[in-house]
């Protein structure tokens, strides 16, 4: 039987939201000598077979401290379909209050939506540089300063 798949089937020219999150999680550990780390977990919300187009991948970004009994703080969730974009963010009340004013152009009907990788990265930057994110990370780091 001949191979019927196209030659370029494995050529990938887009970064998934998950790969961007994992990259940033790793960079947080690098910045803090792994005292504080980023952690990304993934689940999927399966629908009945007749509604498969609504399948959602849900990724959660955690701020974690292995040295504090593996303490984990949920920073935010994102969700997307198999098409990767758009991505919808769930920041929670406290982080949302801090970040939404700086990313208001991405808010539609109460949802924060990135339509592409460029917008996704811009929203992540606002989240990671927010006062709330800094306060959480600095509070964890402060427990290790002697």
N, CA, C and O atoms as CSV, one atom per row, in Angstrom:
chain,resi,resn,atom,element,x,y,z
A,1,UNK,N,N,0.855,-1.178,0.000
A,1,UNK,CA,C,0.000,0.000,0.000
A,1,UNK,C,C,0.895,1.233,0.000
A,1,UNK,O,O,1.806,1.323,0.823
A,2,UNK,N,N,0.661,2.180,-0.897
A,2,UNK,CA,C,1.466,3.407,-0.930
A,2,UNK,C,C,1.077,4.342,0.222
A,2,UNK,O,O,-0.034,4.273,0.748
A,3,UNK,N,N,2.001,5.202,0.595
A,3,UNK,CA,C,1.764,6.225,1.612
A,3,UNK,C,C,0.946,7.348,0.977
A,3,UNK,O,O,1.412,8.000,0.043
A,4,UNK,N,N,-0.247,7.573,1.467
A,4,UNK,CA,C,-1.155,8.549,0.877
A,4,UNK,C,C,-1.108,9.911,1.562
A,4,UNK,O,O,-1.792,10.843,1.139
A,5,UNK,N,N,-0.305,10.031,2.616
A,5,UNK,CA,C,-0.227,11.290,3.354
A,5,UNK,C,C,0.668,12.273,2.611
A,5,UNK,O,O,1.642,11.859,1.982
A,6,UNK,N,N,0.359,13.571,2.671
A,6,UNK,CA,C,1.199,14.563,1.995
A,6,UNK,C,C,2.584,14.645,2.636
A,6,UNK,O,O,2.743,14.370,3.825
A,7,UNK,N,N,3.580,15.024,1.840
A,7,UNK,CA,C,4.962,15.105,2.322
A,7,UNK,C,C,5.141,16.108,3.447
A,7,UNK,O,O,5.998,15.922,4.310
A,8,UNK,N,N,4.353,17.155,3.449
A,8,UNK,CA,C,4.529,18.213,4.439
A,8,UNK,C,C,3.587,18.084,5.644
A,8,UNK,O,O,3.373,19.062,6.360
A,9,UNK,N,N,3.034,16.913,5.873
A,9,UNK,CA,C,2.057,16.709,6.942
A,9,UNK,C,C,2.598,17.095,8.327
A,9,UNK,O,O,1.835,17.556,9.176
A,10,UNK,N,N,3.890,16.915,8.560
A,10,UNK,CA,C,4.467,17.190,9.879
A,10,UNK,C,C,5.142,18.556,9.968
A,10,UNK,O,O,5.769,18.863,10.982
A,11,UNK,N,N,5.027,19.372,8.936
A,11,UNK,CA,C,5.602,20.719,8.977
A,11,UNK,C,C,4.670,21.629,9.774
A,11,UNK,O,O,3.525,21.862,9.385
A,12,UNK,N,N,5.171,22.129,10.877
A,12,UNK,CA,C,4.352,22.958,11.764
A,12,UNK,C,C,4.882,24.382,11.718
A,12,UNK,O,O,6.064,24.612,11.972
A,13,UNK,N,N,4.029,25.330,11.401
A,13,UNK,CA,C,4.466,26.719,11.315
A,13,UNK,C,C,3.708,27.632,12.271
A,13,UNK,O,O,3.634,28.841,12.052
A,14,UNK,N,N,3.147,27.057,13.327
A,14,UNK,CA,C,2.425,27.843,14.328
A,14,UNK,C,C,2.754,27.286,15.708
A,14,UNK,O,O,2.876,26.075,15.893
A,15,UNK,N,N,2.895,28.196,16.673
A,15,UNK,CA,C,3.098,27.753,18.058
A,15,UNK,C,C,1.734,27.654,18.717
A,15,UNK,O,O,0.923,28.574,18.619
A,16,UNK,N,N,1.486,26.561,19.375
A,16,UNK,CA,C,0.210,26.395,20.062
A,16,UNK,C,C,0.198,27.226,21.345
A,16,UNK,O,O,1.257,27.529,21.894
A,17,UNK,N,N,-0.982,27.593,21.823
A,17,UNK,CA,C,-1.053,28.276,23.119
A,17,UNK,C,C,-0.373,27.462,24.221
A,17,UNK,O,O,0.271,28.028,25.104
A,18,UNK,N,N,-0.513,26.150,24.172
A,18,UNK,CA,C,0.116,25.307,25.185
A,18,UNK,C,C,1.633,25.430,25.146
A,18,UNK,O,O,2.266,25.520,26.198
A,19,UNK,N,N,2.227,25.435,23.969
A,19,UNK,CA,C,3.691,25.537,23.897
A,19,UNK,C,C,4.170,26.898,24.401
A,19,UNK,O,O,5.223,26.987,25.031
A,20,UNK,N,N,3.411,27.952,24.131
A,20,UNK,CA,C,3.781,29.282,24.637
A,20,UNK,C,C,3.704,29.289,26.166
A,20,UNK,O,O,4.600,29.815,26.826
A,21,UNK,N,N,2.649,28.713,26.732
A,21,UNK,CA,C,2.517,28.663,28.193
A,21,UNK,C,C,3.647,27.868,28.829
A,21,UNK,O,O,4.212,28.293,29.837
A,22,UNK,N,N,3.979,26.726,28.255
A,22,UNK,CA,C,5.064,25.902,28.817
A,22,UNK,C,C,6.402,26.627,28.743
A,22,UNK,O,O,7.220,26.525,29.658
A,23,UNK,N,N,6.621,27.352,27.664
A,23,UNK,CA,C,7.854,28.127,27.533
A,23,UNK,C,C,7.935,29.179,28.639
A,23,UNK,O,O,8.981,29.338,29.269
A,24,UNK,N,N,6.843,29.893,28.873
A,24,UNK,CA,C,6.828,30.920,29.911
A,24,UNK,C,C,6.940,30.314,31.310
A,24,UNK,O,O,7.563,30.906,32.192
A,25,UNK,N,N,6.354,29.162,31.515
A,25,UNK,CA,C,6.478,28.463,32.807
A,25,UNK,C,C,7.933,28.142,33.092
A,25,UNK,O,O,8.406,28.332,34.213
A,26,UNK,N,N,8.635,27.665,32.099
A,26,UNK,CA,C,10.051,27.341,32.246
A,26,UNK,C,C,10.877,28.594,32.536
A,26,UNK,O,O,11.785,28.563,33.367
A,27,UNK,N,N,10.564,29.684,31.859
A,27,UNK,CA,C,11.298,30.932,32.065
A,27,UNK,C,C,11.115,31.484,33.474
A,27,UNK,O,O,12.039,32.079,34.028
A,28,UNK,N,N,9.928,31.292,34.062
A,28,UNK,CA,C,9.714,31.737,35.440
A,28,UNK,C,C,10.657,30.991,36.377
A,28,UNK,O,O,11.268,31.596,37.259
A,29,UNK,N,N,10.774,29.687,36.189
A,29,UNK,CA,C,11.709,28.916,37.008
A,29,UNK,C,C,13.138,29.395,36.847
A,29,UNK,O,O,13.881,29.483,37.825
A,30,UNK,N,N,13.525,29.705,35.625
A,30,UNK,CA,C,14.873,30.219,35.368
A,30,UNK,C,C,15.103,31.536,36.102
A,30,UNK,O,O,16.183,31.761,36.648
A,31,UNK,N,N,14.105,32.400,36.119
A,31,UNK,CA,C,14.231,33.726,36.745
A,31,UNK,C,C,14.337,33.657,38.264
A,31,UNK,O,O,14.883,34.563,38.894
A,32,UNK,N,N,13.815,32.580,38.853
A,32,UNK,CA,C,13.741,32.507,40.322
A,32,UNK,C,C,14.556,31.355,40.893
A,32,UNK,O,O,14.316,30.926,42.022
A,33,UNK,N,N,15.521,30.849,40.121
A,33,UNK,CA,C,16.349,29.713,40.554
A,33,UNK,C,C,15.458,28.537,40.975
A,33,UNK,O,O,15.810,27.782,41.881
A,34,UNK,N,N,14.321,28.390,40.323
A,34,UNK,CA,C,13.349,27.320,40.551
A,34,UNK,C,C,12.735,27.316,41.945
A,34,UNK,O,O,12.124,26.325,42.346
A,35,UNK,N,N,12.888,28.400,42.682
A,35,UNK,CA,C,12.171,28.533,43.955
A,35,UNK,C,C,10.683,28.678,43.656
A,35,UNK,O,O,9.836,28.102,44.339
A,36,UNK,N,N,10.388,29.455,42.625
A,36,UNK,CA,C,9.027,29.589,42.124
A,36,UNK,C,C,9.049,29.143,40.674
A,36,UNK,O,O,9.929,29.534,39.907
A,37,UNK,N,N,8.086,28.332,40.308
A,37,UNK,CA,C,8.035,27.796,38.953
A,37,UNK,C,C,6.645,28.002,38.369
A,37,UNK,O,O,5.657,28.165,39.085
A,38,UNK,N,N,6.609,27.987,37.054
A,38,UNK,CA,C,5.337,27.927,36.377
A,38,UNK,C,C,5.009,26.473,36.103
A,38,UNK,O,O,5.907,25.666,35.864
A,39,UNK,N,N,3.756,26.139,36.135
A,39,UNK,CA,C,3.291,24.786,35.864
A,39,UNK,C,C,2.040,24.900,35.006
A,39,UNK,O,O,1.165,25.721,35.280
A,40,UNK,N,N,1.956,24.082,33.975
A,40,UNK,CA,C,0.800,24.111,33.089
A,40,UNK,C,C,0.156,22.731,33.094
A,40,UNK,O,O,0.824,21.725,32.855
A,41,UNK,N,N,-1.141,22.689,33.368
A,41,UNK,CA,C,-1.886,21.436,33.296
A,41,UNK,C,C,-2.951,21.567,32.215
A,41,UNK,O,O,-3.415,22.666,31.911
A,42,UNK,N,N,-3.328,20.429,31.642
A,42,UNK,CA,C,-4.276,20.428,30.533
A,42,UNK,C,C,-5.378,19.418,30.780
A,42,UNK,O,O,-5.139,18.297,31.231
A,43,UNK,N,N,-6.582,19.843,30.474
A,43,UNK,CA,C,-7.730,18.936,30.474
A,43,UNK,C,C,-8.492,19.205,29.186
A,43,UNK,O,O,-8.224,20.185,28.491
A,44,UNK,N,N,-9.417,18.358,28.880
A,44,UNK,CA,C,-10.301,18.646,27.753
A,44,UNK,C,C,-11.737,18.437,28.200
A,44,UNK,O,O,-12.037,17.573,29.023
A,45,UNK,N,N,-12.595,19.235,27.644
A,45,UNK,CA,C,-14.024,19.164,27.961
A,45,UNK,C,C,-14.682,18.450,26.788
A,45,UNK,O,O,-14.944,19.056,25.749
A,46,UNK,N,N,-14.942,17.186,26.958
A,46,UNK,CA,C,-15.510,16.384,25.872
A,46,UNK,C,C,-17.013,16.576,25.777
A,46,UNK,O,O,-17.718,16.641,26.784
A,47,UNK,N,N,-17.476,16.663,24.559
A,47,UNK,CA,C,-18.891,16.801,24.261
A,47,UNK,C,C,-19.391,15.488,23.658
A,47,UNK,O,O,-18.588,14.649,23.251
A,48,UNK,N,N,-20.692,15.307,23.599
A,48,UNK,CA,C,-21.226,14.124,22.912
A,48,UNK,C,C,-20.749,14.089,21.460
A,48,UNK,O,O,-20.399,15.125,20.893
A,49,UNK,N,N,-20.735,12.917,20.869
A,49,UNK,CA,C,-20.222,12.728,19.512
A,49,UNK,C,C,-20.867,13.674,18.508
A,49,UNK,O,O,-20.207,14.107,17.564
A,50,UNK,N,N,-22.130,14.001,18.689
A,50,UNK,CA,C,-22.832,14.874,17.752
A,50,UNK,C,C,-22.456,16.334,17.928
A,50,UNK,O,O,-22.854,17.165,17.112
A,51,UNK,N,N,-21.702,16.674,18.966
A,51,UNK,CA,C,-21.325,18.067,19.215
A,51,UNK,C,C,-19.815,18.237,19.266
A,51,UNK,O,O,-19.316,19.133,19.948
A,52,UNK,N,N,-19.090,17.400,18.562
A,52,UNK,CA,C,-17.632,17.416,18.635
A,52,UNK,C,C,-16.987,18.747,18.283
A,52,UNK,O,O,-15.881,19.023,18.749
A,53,UNK,N,N,-17.630,19.576,17.485
A,53,UNK,CA,C,-17.015,20.843,17.122
A,53,UNK,C,C,-16.836,21.761,18.321
A,53,UNK,O,O,-16.103,22.747,18.239
A,54,UNK,N,N,-17.491,21.454,19.425
A,54,UNK,CA,C,-17.385,22.281,20.622
A,54,UNK,C,C,-16.342,21.788,21.619
A,54,UNK,O,O,-16.233,22.334,22.717
A,55,UNK,N,N,-15.574,20.764,21.253
A,55,UNK,CA,C,-14.538,20.279,22.160
A,55,UNK,C,C,-13.629,21.429,22.571
A,55,UNK,O,O,-13.231,22.247,21.742
A,56,UNK,N,N,-13.314,21.482,23.819
A,56,UNK,CA,C,-12.450,22.528,24.338
A,56,UNK,C,C,-11.253,21.907,25.050
A,56,UNK,O,O,-11.394,20.966,25.831
A,57,UNK,N,N,-10.085,22.448,24.766
A,57,UNK,CA,C,-8.903,22.140,25.553
A,57,UNK,C,C,-8.788,23.249,26.588
A,57,UNK,O,O,-8.920,24.430,26.264
A,58,UNK,N,N,-8.543,22.867,27.820
A,58,UNK,CA,C,-8.444,23.829,28.906
A,58,UNK,C,C,-7.066,23.677,29.536
A,58,UNK,O,O,-6.699,22.603,30.012
A,59,UNK,N,N,-6.315,24.765,29.531
A,59,UNK,CA,C,-4.970,24.783,30.108
A,59,UNK,C,C,-4.992,25.728,31.312
A,59,UNK,O,O,-5.525,26.835,31.238
A,60,UNK,N,N,-4.417,25.280,32.399
A,60,UNK,CA,C,-4.331,26.097,33.608
A,60,UNK,C,C,-2.879,26.436,33.867
A,60,UNK,O,O,-2.017,25.557,33.843
A,61,UNK,N,N,-2.602,27.717,34.116
A,61,UNK,CA,C,-1.256,28.164,34.457
A,61,UNK,C,C,-1.207,28.349,35.964
A,61,UNK,O,O,-1.963,29.133,36.538
A,62,UNK,N,N,-0.308,27.616,36.586
A,62,UNK,CA,C,-0.134,27.648,38.042
A,62,UNK,C,C,1.205,28.300,38.369
A,62,UNK,O,O,2.176,28.157,37.627
A,63,UNK,N,N,1.242,29.012,39.484
A,63,UNK,CA,C,2.503,29.441,40.070
A,63,UNK,C,C,2.750,28.472,41.212
A,63,UNK,O,O,1.927,28.340,42.118
A,64,UNK,N,N,3.883,27.798,41.161
A,64,UNK,CA,C,4.142,26.707,42.101
A,64,UNK,C,C,5.461,26.928,42.836
A,64,UNK,O,O,6.378,27.571,42.326
A,65,UNK,N,N,5.530,26.380,44.039
A,65,UNK,CA,C,6.764,26.409,44.817
A,65,UNK,C,C,7.010,25.013,45.378
A,65,UNK,O,O,6.432,24.638,46.398
A,66,UNK,N,N,7.864,24.249,44.713
A,66,UNK,CA,C,8.162,22.894,45.177
A,66,UNK,C,C,8.700,22.866,46.609
A,66,UNK,O,O,8.437,21.921,47.352
A,67,UNK,N,N,9.447,23.894,46.994
A,67,UNK,CA,C,10.048,23.923,48.325
A,67,UNK,C,C,9.037,24.209,49.435
A,67,UNK,O,O,9.355,24.056,50.615
A,68,UNK,N,N,7.840,24.616,49.074
A,68,UNK,CA,C,6.788,24.854,50.065
A,68,UNK,C,C,5.723,23.767,49.960
A,68,UNK,O,O,4.546,24.058,49.747
A,69,UNK,N,N,6.139,22.532,50.109
A,69,UNK,CA,C,5.232,21.386,50.011
A,69,UNK,C,C,4.446,21.379,48.710
A,69,UNK,O,O,3.260,21.050,48.690
A,70,UNK,N,N,5.113,21.742,47.631
A,70,UNK,CA,C,4.495,21.777,46.303
A,70,UNK,C,C,3.273,22.694,46.248
A,70,UNK,O,O,2.281,22.387,45.587
A,71,UNK,N,N,3.363,23.814,46.947
A,71,UNK,CA,C,2.273,24.801,46.916
A,71,UNK,C,C,2.003,25.207,45.474
A,71,UNK,O,O,2.936,25.396,44.694
A,72,UNK,N,N,0.709,25.345,45.116
A,72,UNK,CA,C,0.318,25.781,43.777
A,72,UNK,C,C,-0.788,26.814,43.878
A,72,UNK,O,O,-1.743,26.661,44.640
A,73,UNK,N,N,-0.635,27.874,43.089
A,73,UNK,CA,C,-1.633,28.932,43.019
A,73,UNK,C,C,-2.112,29.018,41.573
A,73,UNK,O,O,-1.309,29.220,40.662
A,74,UNK,N,N,-3.417,28.865,41.359
A,74,UNK,CA,C,-3.971,28.971,40.012
A,74,UNK,C,C,-3.967,30.431,39.602
A,74,UNK,O,O,-4.659,31.256,40.197
A,75,UNK,N,N,-3.181,30.744,38.578
A,75,UNK,CA,C,-3.124,32.117,38.103
A,75,UNK,C,C,-4.250,32.385,37.106
A,75,UNK,O,O,-4.968,33.375,37.246
A,76,UNK,N,N,-4.419,31.514,36.095
A,76,UNK,CA,C,-5.476,31.695,35.105
A,76,UNK,C,C,-5.685,30.417,34.306
A,76,UNK,O,O,-4.859,29.505,34.335
A,77,UNK,N,N,-6.797,30.368,33.598
A,77,UNK,CA,C,-7.106,29.285,32.661
A,77,UNK,C,C,-7.264,29.893,31.277
A,77,UNK,O,O,-7.635,31.057,31.126
A,78,UNK,N,N,-6.972,29.075,30.267
A,78,UNK,CA,C,-7.332,29.428,28.900
A,78,UNK,C,C,-8.079,28.240,28.305
A,78,UNK,O,O,-7.948,27.109,28.774
A,79,UNK,N,N,-8.852,28.510,27.280
A,79,UNK,CA,C,-9.518,27.421,26.568
A,79,UNK,C,C,-9.519,27.734,25.076
A,79,UNK,O,O,-9.541,28.893,24.662
A,80,UNK,N,N,-9.494,26.662,24.281
A,80,UNK,CA,C,-9.542,26.790,22.824
A,80,UNK,C,C,-9.989,25.466,22.232
A,80,UNK,O,O,-9.978,24.437,22.907
A,81,UNK,N,N,-10.380,25.498,20.971
A,81,UNK,CA,C,-10.745,24.282,20.256
A,81,UNK,C,C,-9.510,23.709,19.580
A,81,UNK,O,O,-8.403,24.215,19.768
A,82,UNK,N,N,-9.694,22.671,18.807
A,82,UNK,CA,C,-8.596,22.040,18.087
A,82,UNK,C,C,-7.930,23.017,17.117
A,82,UNK,O,O,-6.774,22.817,16.744
A,83,UNK,N,N,-8.636,24.065,16.706
A,83,UNK,CA,C,-8.066,25.056,15.787
A,83,UNK,C,C,-7.056,25.979,16.468
A,83,UNK,O,O,-6.410,26.775,15.787
A,84,UNK,N,N,-6.903,25.896,17.777
A,84,UNK,CA,C,-5.947,26.650,18.590
A,84,UNK,C,C,-6.369,28.089,18.882
A,84,UNK,O,O,-6.290,28.530,20.029
A,85,UNK,N,N,-6.806,28.813,17.887
A,85,UNK,CA,C,-7.239,30.202,18.087
A,85,UNK,C,C,-8.630,30.360,17.500
A,85,UNK,O,O,-8.945,29.778,16.462
A,86,UNK,N,N,-9.470,31.158,18.173
A,86,UNK,CA,C,-9.203,32.064,19.281
A,86,UNK,C,C,-9.038,31.328,20.614
A,86,UNK,O,O,-9.464,30.185,20.782
A,87,UNK,N,N,-8.406,32.030,21.546
A,87,UNK,CA,C,-8.197,31.546,22.911
A,87,UNK,C,C,-9.011,32.435,23.841
A,87,UNK,O,O,-8.984,33.660,23.723
A,88,UNK,N,N,-9.734,31.811,24.766
A,88,UNK,CA,C,-10.497,32.548,25.765
A,88,UNK,C,C,-9.805,32.412,27.114
A,88,UNK,O,O,-9.423,31.311,27.510
A,89,UNK,N,N,-9.645,33.517,27.815
A,89,UNK,CA,C,-8.983,33.559,29.124
A,89,UNK,C,C,-10.008,33.611,30.247
A,89,UNK,O,O,-11.056,34.243,30.112
A,90,UNK,N,N,-9.703,32.943,31.355
A,90,UNK,CA,C,-10.449,33.066,32.602
A,90,UNK,C,C,-9.435,33.480,33.662
A,90,UNK,O,O,-8.627,32.670,34.117
A,91,UNK,N,N,-9.489,34.755,34.047
A,91,UNK,CA,C,-8.488,35.284,34.977
A,91,UNK,C,C,-8.920,35.245,36.430
A,91,UNK,O,O,-8.091,35.428,37.321
A,92,UNK,N,N,-10.165,35.018,36.683
A,92,UNK,CA,C,-10.644,35.118,38.053
A,92,UNK,C,C,-10.819,36.580,38.431
A,92,UNK,O,O,-10.388,37.476,37.705
A,93,UNK,N,N,-11.445,36.809,39.554
A,93,UNK,CA,C,-11.834,38.161,39.944
A,93,UNK,C,C,-10.643,39.068,40.267
A,93,UNK,O,O,-10.565,40.181,39.747
A,94,UNK,N,N,-9.719,38.615,41.112
A,94,UNK,CA,C,-8.624,39.488,41.557
A,94,UNK,C,C,-7.650,39.812,40.424
A,94,UNK,O,O,-7.298,40.974,40.226
A,95,UNK,N,N,-7.219,38.809,39.691
A,95,UNK,CA,C,-6.308,39.067,38.580
A,95,UNK,C,C,-7.017,39.856,37.487
A,95,UNK,O,O,-6.430,40.756,36.887
A,96,UNK,N,N,-8.265,39.524,37.229
A,96,UNK,CA,C,-9.039,40.239,36.220
A,96,UNK,C,C,-9.143,41.723,36.533
A,96,UNK,O,O,-8.993,42.555,35.639
A,97,UNK,N,N,-9.396,42.064,37.787
A,97,UNK,CA,C,-9.506,43.472,38.174
A,97,UNK,C,C,-8.203,44.211,37.924
A,97,UNK,O,O,-8.214,45.401,37.607
A,98,UNK,N,N,-7.099,43.529,38.062
A,98,UNK,CA,C,-5.781,44.124,37.869
A,98,UNK,C,C,-5.421,44.246,36.382
A,98,UNK,O,O,-4.809,45.232,35.972
A,99,UNK,N,N,-5.794,43.259,35.586
A,99,UNK,CA,C,-5.322,43.157,34.207
A,99,UNK,C,C,-6.290,43.738,33.177
A,99,UNK,O,O,-5.847,44.368,32.217
A,100,UNK,N,N,-7.580,43.545,33.349
A,100,UNK,CA,C,-8.550,43.926,32.315
A,100,UNK,C,C,-8.424,45.390,31.871
A,100,UNK,O,O,-8.531,45.657,30.674
A,101,UNK,N,N,-8.200,46.346,32.778
A,101,UNK,CA,C,-8.062,47.724,32.287
A,101,UNK,C,C,-6.924,47.899,31.267
A,101,UNK,O,O,-7.005,48.772,30.403
A,102,UNK,N,N,-5.885,47.094,31.357
A,102,UNK,CA,C,-4.743,47.234,30.434
A,102,UNK,C,C,-4.948,46.485,29.120
A,102,UNK,O,O,-4.230,46.723,28.150
A,103,UNK,N,N,-5.927,45.582,29.088
A,103,UNK,CA,C,-6.167,44.799,27.868
A,103,UNK,C,C,-7.613,44.936,27.406
A,103,UNK,O,O,-8.155,44.022,26.784
A,104,UNK,N,N,-8.230,46.051,27.701
A,104,UNK,CA,C,-9.656,46.249,27.430
A,104,UNK,C,C,-10.017,45.984,25.970
A,104,UNK,O,O,-11.139,45.565,25.688
A,105,UNK,N,N,-9.103,46.215,25.048
A,105,UNK,CA,C,-9.451,46.009,23.633
A,105,UNK,C,C,-9.663,44.539,23.291
A,105,UNK,O,O,-10.192,44.226,22.225
A,106,UNK,N,N,-9.255,43.632,24.183
A,106,UNK,CA,C,-9.447,42.201,23.952
A,106,UNK,C,C,-10.676,41.646,24.658
A,106,UNK,O,O,-10.938,40.445,24.592
A,107,UNK,N,N,-11.430,42.504,25.330
A,107,UNK,CA,C,-12.606,42.076,26.092
A,107,UNK,C,C,-13.853,42.269,25.233
A,107,UNK,O,O,-14.108,43.358,24.719
A,108,UNK,N,N,-14.625,41.189,25.086
A,108,UNK,CA,C,-15.862,41.229,24.315
A,108,UNK,C,C,-16.934,40.460,25.074
A,108,UNK,O,O,-16.792,39.262,25.318
A,109,UNK,N,N,-17.998,41.146,25.443
A,109,UNK,CA,C,-19.105,40.527,26.186
A,109,UNK,C,C,-18.606,39.830,27.450
A,109,UNK,O,O,-19.059,38.735,27.784
A,110,UNK,N,N,-17.678,40.465,28.140
A,110,UNK,CA,C,-17.159,39.939,29.394
A,110,UNK,C,C,-16.079,38.892,29.256
A,110,UNK,O,O,-15.524,38.450,30.262
A,111,UNK,N,N,-15.761,38.480,28.039
A,111,UNK,CA,C,-14.732,37.459,27.831
A,111,UNK,C,C,-13.472,38.100,27.262
A,111,UNK,O,O,-13.542,39.025,26.453
A,112,UNK,N,N,-12.328,37.601,27.692
A,112,UNK,CA,C,-11.043,38.050,27.158
A,112,UNK,C,C,-10.650,37.056,26.071
A,112,UNK,O,O,-10.502,35.862,26.329
A,113,UNK,N,N,-10.484,37.566,24.852
A,113,UNK,CA,C,-10.268,36.677,23.709
A,113,UNK,C,C,-9.057,37.127,22.902
A,113,UNK,O,O,-8.940,38.296,22.533
A,114,UNK,N,N,-8.155,36.182,22.633
A,114,UNK,CA,C,-7.020,36.402,21.737
A,114,UNK,C,C,-7.331,35.675,20.439
A,114,UNK,O,O,-7.554,34.464,20.436
A,115,UNK,N,N,-7.345,36.414,19.337
A,115,UNK,CA,C,-7.699,35.815,18.048
A,115,UNK,C,C,-6.519,35.154,17.345
A,115,UNK,O,O,-6.703,34.396,16.392
A,116,UNK,N,N,-5.295,35.445,17.821
A,116,UNK,CA,C,-4.109,34.888,17.179
A,116,UNK,C,C,-2.957,34.879,18.176
A,116,UNK,O,O,-3.099,35.335,19.311
A,117,UNK,N,N,-1.816,34.355,17.741
A,117,UNK,CA,C,-0.672,34.244,18.646
A,117,UNK,C,C,-0.189,35.609,19.124
A,117,UNK,O,O,0.165,35.757,20.293
A,118,UNK,N,N,-0.167,36.584,18.264
A,118,UNK,CA,C,0.303,37.921,18.645
A,118,UNK,C,C,-0.548,38.497,19.780
A,118,UNK,O,O,-0.003,39.022,20.751
A,119,UNK,N,N,-1.861,38.404,19.670
A,119,UNK,CA,C,-2.740,38.888,20.730
A,119,UNK,C,C,-2.582,38.045,21.992
A,119,UNK,O,O,-2.604,38.577,23.102
A,120,UNK,N,N,-2.425,36.740,21.827
A,120,UNK,CA,C,-2.234,35.840,22.959
A,120,UNK,C,C,-1.011,36.257,23.774
A,120,UNK,O,O,-1.077,36.346,25.000
A,121,UNK,N,N,0.094,36.509,23.095
A,121,UNK,CA,C,1.334,36.908,23.764
A,121,UNK,C,C,1.166,38.268,24.452
A,121,UNK,O,O,1.678,38.471,25.553
A,122,UNK,N,N,0.463,39.181,23.819
A,122,UNK,CA,C,0.238,40.503,24.415
A,122,UNK,C,C,-0.573,40.395,25.713
A,122,UNK,O,O,-0.268,41.071,26.696
A,123,UNK,N,N,-1.588,39.558,25.711
A,123,UNK,CA,C,-2.394,39.361,26.923
A,123,UNK,C,C,-1.566,38.684,28.008
A,123,UNK,O,O,-1.632,39.073,29.175
A,124,UNK,N,N,-0.786,37.671,27.628
A,124,UNK,CA,C,0.084,37.011,28.617
A,124,UNK,C,C,1.045,38.000,29.262
A,124,UNK,O,O,1.261,37.967,30.474
A,125,UNK,N,N,1.618,38.874,28.455
A,125,UNK,CA,C,2.551,39.864,29.008
A,125,UNK,C,C,1.850,40.728,30.047
A,125,UNK,O,O,2.416,41.013,31.102
A,126,UNK,N,N,0.621,41.145,29.755
A,126,UNK,CA,C,-0.134,41.952,30.720
A,126,UNK,C,C,-0.389,41.170,32.004
A,126,UNK,O,O,-0.327,41.732,33.098
A,127,UNK,N,N,-0.675,39.886,31.878
A,127,UNK,CA,C,-0.910,39.045,33.057
A,127,UNK,C,C,0.366,38.898,33.872
A,127,UNK,O,O,0.361,39.115,35.084
A,128,UNK,N,N,1.457,38.529,33.210
A,128,UNK,CA,C,2.702,38.242,33.924
A,128,UNK,C,C,3.336,39.487,34.537
A,128,UNK,O,O,4.057,39.379,35.528
A,129,UNK,N,N,3.086,40.657,33.974
A,129,UNK,CA,C,3.654,41.888,34.531
A,129,UNK,C,C,2.682,42.603,35.468
A,129,UNK,O,O,2.992,43.680,35.976
A,130,UNK,N,N,1.524,42.017,35.696
A,130,UNK,CA,C,0.524,42.650,36.567
A,130,UNK,C,C,0.994,42.676,38.017
A,130,UNK,O,O,1.838,41.881,38.430
A,131,UNK,N,N,0.434,43.597,38.769
A,131,UNK,CA,C,0.742,43.701,40.196
A,131,UNK,C,C,0.374,42.411,40.917
A,131,UNK,O,O,1.123,41.948,41.778
A,132,UNK,N,N,-0.756,41.833,40.578
A,132,UNK,CA,C,-1.208,40.603,41.242
A,132,UNK,C,C,-0.202,39.474,41.053
A,132,UNK,O,O,0.161,38.801,42.018
A,133,UNK,N,N,0.250,39.260,39.823
A,133,UNK,CA,C,1.223,38.196,39.546
A,133,UNK,C,C,2.526,38.447,40.298
A,133,UNK,O,O,3.089,37.538,40.907
A,134,UNK,N,N,2.998,39.691,40.248
A,134,UNK,CA,C,4.242,40.038,40.956
A,134,UNK,C,C,4.107,39.808,42.458
A,134,UNK,O,O,5.013,39.261,43.087
A,135,UNK,N,N,2.976,40.223,43.036
A,135,UNK,CA,C,2.766,40.066,44.475
A,135,UNK,C,C,2.802,38.597,44.885
A,135,UNK,O,O,3.395,38.255,45.909
A,136,UNK,N,N,2.182,37.737,44.105
A,136,UNK,CA,C,2.159,36.303,44.429
A,136,UNK,C,C,3.567,35.723,44.370
A,136,UNK,O,O,3.997,35.022,45.287
A,137,UNK,N,N,4.272,36.014,43.304
A,137,UNK,CA,C,5.632,35.484,43.137
A,137,UNK,C,C,6.552,36.022,44.221
A,137,UNK,O,O,7.328,35.269,44.808
A,138,UNK,N,N,6.472,37.308,44.485
A,138,UNK,CA,C,7.337,37.898,45.508
A,138,UNK,C,C,7.016,37.377,46.904
A,138,UNK,O,O,7.918,37.231,47.729
A,139,UNK,N,N,5.747,37.095,47.179
A,139,UNK,CA,C,5.386,36.526,48.483
A,139,UNK,C,C,5.990,35.137,48.655
A,139,UNK,O,O,6.449,34.785,49.742
A,140,UNK,N,N,5.990,34.357,47.593
A,140,UNK,CA,C,6.604,33.023,47.674
A,140,UNK,C,C,8.119,33.142,47.819
A,140,UNK,O,O,8.718,32.427,48.623
A,141,UNK,N,N,8.738,34.022,47.063
A,141,UNK,CA,C,10.187,34.199,47.146
A,141,UNK,C,C,10.604,34.720,48.513
A,141,UNK,O,O,11.658,34.333,49.019
A,142,UNK,N,N,9.805,35.587,49.124
A,142,UNK,CA,C,10.137,36.181,50.415
A,142,UNK,C,C,10.302,35.128,51.499
A,142,UNK,O,O,11.011,35.356,52.480
A,143,UNK,N,N,9.664,33.993,51.339
A,143,UNK,CA,C,9.766,32.950,52.351
A,143,UNK,C,C,11.111,32.242,52.321
A,143,UNK,O,O,11.407,31.424,53.192
A,144,UNK,N,N,11.938,32.560,51.307
A,144,UNK,CA,C,13.242,31.902,51.188
A,144,UNK,C,C,14.398,32.855,51.398
A,144,UNK,O,O,15.558,32.444,51.361
A,145,UNK,N,N,14.095,34.127,51.620
A,145,UNK,CA,C,15.155,35.102,51.866
A,145,UNK,C,C,15.511,35.043,53.341
A,145,UNK,O,O,14.645,35.163,54.209
A,146,UNK,N,N,16.778,34.859,53.610
A,146,UNK,CA,C,17.203,34.748,55.025
A,146,UNK,C,C,17.896,35.989,55.493
A,146,UNK,O,O,18.314,36.064,56.649
